[in-house]
Amino acid sequence: MAGAGARALGIRVHPAAAGAALALSFATHYAADRRVPGKGLLEKVATTTGKGGFYKLASHGVNGAFQLDSAWHHGWETVAALVATTKATTR
């Protein structure tokens, strides 16, 4: 899908940059989505930064772990998009 989007926008993505972006995306998704209670990366980050209470929140329609997971992925996908466009050219 990303290739089609880049093509539609007239962007030529460098293969090495695309590979690096995919590797970054894989690594950050893998690290965050291994949720072992008490040992998961996001739970450790939340606890270390003083947001452990929010991570454990699961009431009134709010799920803190889900919200932090979503923010983590959006942040890293933004970085991956920047990496992917390194050395990009127009068609």
ZICOR-V501678 format. One record per backbone hydrogen bond with DSSP energy under -0.5 kcal/mol. NH is the residue of the N-H (numbers start at 1). CO is the residue of the C=O. E is the energy in kcal/mol with one decimal. If there is no record, write none. Layout:
[[NH;CO;E] [NH;CO;E]]
//
This chain:
[[5;1;-2.3] [6;2;-2.7] [7;3;-2.3] [8;4;-2.4] [9;5;-1.6] [10;6;-0.5] [10;7;-1.0] [11;6;-3.1] [12;89;-3.7] [13;11;-0.7] [18;14;-2.4] [19;15;-2.4] [20;16;-2.3] [21;17;-2.3] [22;18;-2.4] [23;19;-2.3] [24;20;-2.4] [25;21;-2.5] [26;22;-2.6] [27;23;-2.7] [28;24;-2.4] [29;25;-2.2] [30;26;-2.9] [31;27;-2.4] [32;28;-2.0] [33;29;-2.4] [34;30;-0.6] [34;31;-0.5] [35;33;-1.5] [36;34;-1.2] [37;35;-0.6] [39;36;-3.3] [40;36;-1.4] [41;31;-0.6] [44;40;-2.1] [45;41;-2.8] [46;42;-2.8] [47;43;-2.5] [48;44;-2.7] [49;45;-2.1] [50;47;-1.2] [51;46;-3.5] [52;46;-0.7] [55;51;-2.2] [56;52;-1.8] [57;53;-0.7] [57;54;-0.8] [59;62;-0.9] [62;59;-1.7] [64;57;-2.5] [64;62;-0.5] [65;55;-0.9] [67;63;-2.2] [68;64;-2.7] [69;65;-2.3] [70;66;-2.5] [71;67;-2.4] [72;68;-2.4] [73;69;-2.4] [74;70;-2.5] [75;71;-2.4] [76;72;-2.3] [77;73;-2.4] [78;74;-1.7] [79;75;-1.7] [80;76;-2.6] [81;77;-2.2] [82;78;-1.9] [83;79;-2.3] [84;80;-2.7] [85;81;-1.5] [86;83;-1.5] [88;85;-1.9] [89;12;-2.2] [91;10;-2.1]]
//
